[in-house]
Amino acid sequence: MKALLLEADWDPRPRYAVTEAERSSGKATVASEVWRHPRLEVRAVDDPSPAPDEVVVEVRACGVCGSDTHCYETDADGYILFSGPTRLPCVLGHEYAGRVVAAGRDVKELRVGDLVTAEGMLWCGLCDACRAGHVNQCRRLEMVGFSAPGAFASYIAVRERYCWRIDDIAEAVGDADTACEIAALIEPAGCSYNGMFISAGGFKPGAYCVIYGAGPIGLGAVLMARAGGASLIVVFDVSDARLELARTLGADHVFNSRTLAAQGRRPHEVVREVTRGEGADIQVEAAGAATVTMPEIERCFAPAGKMVYLGRTGQTAPVFLDTLVSGANKIVGARGHAGYGVYPHIIRLVRSGQAPLHKMVTSRFPFDRVLDAIVKSTDRLDGKVMVTF
């Protein structure tokens, strides 16, 4: 089969102390400190065969994630921008859906022909974190498309435990290919759901929500905030195209941060203005620009307000912690989308029409142009770039 393979040179920065575990496994804990001079190429690789507890999925749709973009882009020294755990070479792609074409002998629930999507966080189920229910913090976590084979490929083998049927979506939209495209978006929307409702503990209907970054994660946060009953949603970004998409998906106010700066205004001043001085009950950092956003976020909290950090950059940002004391505010981090009923609950939201994920897709490419899709994602004008098969 054909697959999009990511390769790079193992060349740790002088400042980075490689652990023995990293050296022996070949998996960098912080990819941006180790992997240099990335190369993407469509190659012929062996078709996967299912292990006893696996199914083989014929991929029908796979979204381009910002993390994929960060594996293609580099800093001035040639290191990839993605800062998560990564083992290369690896087939890229983790936001996918398709049809089961083979099943191992121990597969119990799925059948050949089923339409499925799947989690990209491959939790072990046995470590302390997993057994406590924190599967996204698994000690042995593998990540599809970064440390385990990904879905920019004709087929992918995946354990049944990570799969979710999408028959309800297919029934609602009346078309299998459309259902797969929508279901591929559950992964990024799931990151927002997990961050806002699981890690941050959710919010009361009527809450004021502020979102920084209108990429796929931020747009997913808009949909989740609207479905969760937020009465006011404010979005900041530097792309007018993405801001207009955020408005289409349910944002009440959108602001270009660069335009504000040119006017001598700052985001926290705008938030105070549109909330009539009350501030934000929940804030979502999905821009991956914490050094810029945190000084604004800490000035936007309503009393007992929350902030969830979803955009990872590997950078350190200053935080005035007294704000947390005086306002009884909270800052939490979140990774992933697995567990906690995230996937089935988003499937219900899609089926009911409360989460129109399909509106996030603004560019489509056939798989034979997957490299063009990755390049297109670097302009950061799209909601979601989708690759179809």
N, C-alpha and C positions, 0 to 999 in steps of 0.2 A: 504494500500500500504506500501512498504518498503521505508525508508528514512534514510539518514545519519544524525544523530542528534548530535549537539555539545552542551555540558553542561559544566559549570564551576562554581566555587564558587564566589559569590559576596563578595569580601574581599578587599576593597580599601586600597591602601598603606597609611601609616600614614601621608605622606607628601601631599596626594591628598585631596583636599577639594571637597567633593561630593556636587553638587548643589541640590536644592529642585526639579528641573525639572528632574534630573537624578534619584533621589530617588523615585519620584512619578511614573515615566514612566518605571523604571527598565532598561533604556537604558543608558549605559555609553558613554559619549562623547569621552573619550580616553580609549579604551578597555584595553590597556596594563597597565593602572594604577588601574584597578578595578577587572578584571576577573582572577581568580587564579585556578590552578589545572584543566586544561581542560580534558574533557573525550569525546571521539567519539565512537558512537555505532550505528549500523544499527538496526532500530526498526520498528515495524509495527505502522503506524499512520493512521488517517482517510483520505480517499480520499477527495480531495478538490471539492467543488461545486462552480460553477461560480456565482459571484454577477451579478447584471443586466448589468454592463459595462465590465465584465471580460470574458475571454476565459479560458478553461482548456487545457493545452498543455501536451501531452504525450511526455515526454523527451526522445530523441534519442541519444543525446550526451551532455556531460558537462565537460568542462576543469577544471583542478586543477590550481587555481591561487596561486601566491605567498602569497596572503593574507590568503588563506585557509591554506597554510603551516604554516603561522605565527599564526594561531589560534590553531594549533596542537603543535607547538614548544613553549617552555617557557624559561624565563631567570633563573638565579640561584635561584631566590626566588619563582619560580613556576608560575609567571604571563605570560599570553600569550603575544606574540610579536606584534600582530596586534594592531595598534594604532587608528583605526577608530571607528566610533560609532557602538555599538554592544548591542543587547538585547538577552539574553540567558535564556532558551534553544532555539535553532534555527536550522532548517535544513540548512546545509551548501550547497554551490554551487551557482554560479551566471553567469557562462559563458555557455550558453545552447542554444539548438535549438530542435525543435520537430514538432509534428503534432497536430493541433487543433482537439480536440475530443468532446468539448462541448462549447456552447456559450450562454451568458446571453441574456435576452430579448432586451436589449438596444444596443447590439453590432451591428454596422452598416456596417463595411467593410469586416470583416473576416468571413469565413465560415468553418464549420466542414470539415476537410480534408486538409486545407491549411497548408503548411510548413512555419514555422515562427521562427525567433529568437527574442530576446527581450532585451531591456535596463535593466540594473540592478540598476539604480538610479531612485527611485520612487519619482519623484518630484510632488509637490502638484498643481502647476499651479496658485496659488492664492496669495502667499506671495510676498513681495517686490522684492526679487531676481528673482523669476519665471516670474513675470509680466514685469521685465526689460530684460528678455531673458536669465538670468543666472541660468538655471535650475539645473546645477550641484552644485550650491551653495544654493539650496532650504533651507529655514529655517525649513521646516518640513520633510526634506529628510529622507526616509527610504531606506535601502540598502538590496537588495535581498541576502539571505545567511548569513546576519549578524544581521539585525534587522527585517527582514521580511522573511517568509519561502522561502527556496532556492530550487535548482534544482537537488541536488543529491537525487533524489526521482523519483518514477514512473511517477508522475504527478505534475504540478504546476499550480496554478491559477494566472492569471496576467491580469491587465487592458488592454483593446484593445489599448489604447493610447501609450503603451510602446512597442508594437509589430511591427515587420517589416516582410513582406513576403519575402521569399527567393526562389521564383519560378525561377527567373533568374539564380540563382546559380545551382539549380537542373537541369534546362534545359541545362546549360553549361557542367555539369559533367555527366549528364545522370543517376544519381543514387541518391535517396532520402537520404539514410543513409550517403553517402559521403557528400552530400550537407549540412546536419545537422552538421556533424563534422566540416566542413569548417566554417559554419555560427556561430558555438559556439566560433570561434576565432575572430569574429568581435568585441566582447567586449574588449579584451586586445588590439587589434590593434586600436580600437576606442579611448582608453585612450591615445595612442601615437599620433593619428591624432588630437584629441582635444588639447593636449598639444602643439604640434608643429605648427599646422595651425590655431587654434582658439585662445588659450591663448597667445601664443608667436607671433602670427600674420604672421606665415609662413616665407618663405625665397625665394630669387630669384633663378631661375634655374641657375645652375653652382655654387651654394654655397658649402662651405666646412662644413661638418657635423661631429661632434664627439659625440659618444654615450658611456656612462659609464654604464656597466651592459648589459649582453647578455642573460638575462632571457626573458620570454615572452614579457614583455613591451619593453625591449630594442630591441628584434628581430622585434617586430612590428614597432619600430622606424626605423630600417634598411629598412624595406619594404616601409614605408611611405616616407622616405628620398629619396629612389631610384625612387619611383613613382612621387615624387615632383620635380625631376630634379637635385638633388644634384650631383655635379661632382666628389666629393670625400667623402667617408664615412669611418671613423676610429672608431673602436670599442675596448674598454678595458673591460676585465673581468679577473677572476682568474681561470676559467674553460676552458681548451683547447678544450674540446668537444663542449662547447657552442660557443666558438670563431670560430671553424670550421663551425658550423652551420650558424653563422653570415656571414661568407665568402660565403657560399652557397647561402644565401639569398640576397647577393649583396654588402657586405662590401668590400672595396678595401684594407684596412689594418686592421689587428687584432693583438692585443698585450695582453699577459698575464702580468698583473700588478706585480705579484710576481716574475716572471722571470725578468722583467725589474729591479725591486728592487735589485735582486741578482747580476745584471750587473752594479749596481750603476747608473741606469738611471731612469728618472721620466717621467710620461705621458706628462706633458707640454713640455718637451724637445723633445719628439717624435712628438707631434703635430706641433711644430714649424719647425721641420725637414721636415716632409712630406708635409707641406703646404708652404715650402720654405720661412718661416718666416712670412707669412701673418696671421696665426691664424685661428680660427674657426668662421664661420659666425653664426652657431647655434650649441649649445651643449645640450645634453639630459642627465640628471641624472636619470637613471633608475636602479641604483644599490642599492639604499636605504642605502648608506654609505657616507652621506654628510660630516661627520667629516674628512673623508679621501679624498674624491673627490674634495671638494670645494677649497682647497689650490691649486689644479692642474687646475681646471676650470678657476679660476680668472687669471691665467697666460696664458690662451689659447685664450682669446678673440681676434678676429679681430676687427678693428674699427667698432663701432656700432653693435658689435656682441651680440647675445642673448643666454641665457641659460634658459631652462625650467626644473623645478624640478618635477619629477613624482614619485620618490621612497620615501615613507614616513616611518619614523622610530621613530618619537617622540623624536628625539635628537636635540640638539642645536649645530650648526656648526658655527665657526668663518668665517667672510667674511670681506675682506679688501675693504671697500666701495669706497675708493678713485679710485679704478679701474673703477668703474662705471662712475665716474666724468671724468677722463682723457680720457677714451675710448668711452664715450657715450654708454656704454654697458647697457644691461638690464638683470635682473633676474626675472623670473615669475614662479609662481606655477600653477599647474593644477590638477584638480580632475575630474574623471569621463569621460563619453563618450556620454552623452545624449545631445539631441538638436543639433542645428546648421547644420542639415543635415549630421551628421557624419555617421550614419548607412547607409543611401541610397548611399552616395558617396563611402563608402568602398565596398558595394555590387556592384556598377558599376566597381570599380577597380578589384574586383575578377572576375566579368563576362568578363572583357576585357583581363584578363591574366596579368595585371600589378601588382597584389598583390597576389602572390601564397601562401596564408596563410597555405595551407595544408602541406607545407614543414616544418612548425614549429613543427608538431607533431612527437615526437620521441619515445613515449611509449603509449601503449593502454592497458586498463584494462576493463573487463566486470564489470557491476555494482555489481555483487556478490563479487568482489574483490576491492571495492572502498577504503577500509581501506588500502590495499596494495598500491593503487595509491597515497594516501596521504603520506604514509611512503616513497615511491619512490621519491616523489617530494623533500624530505628533503636532498637528496644527491646533488641537484642542478647541475645535469649533463644534464638534458633534456632541450629541447626547450619548448615543451608543453606535459604534461601528460594528456591524454584524457580518459575519462570514457564513455563507450558506453553501450547502453541498448538493 
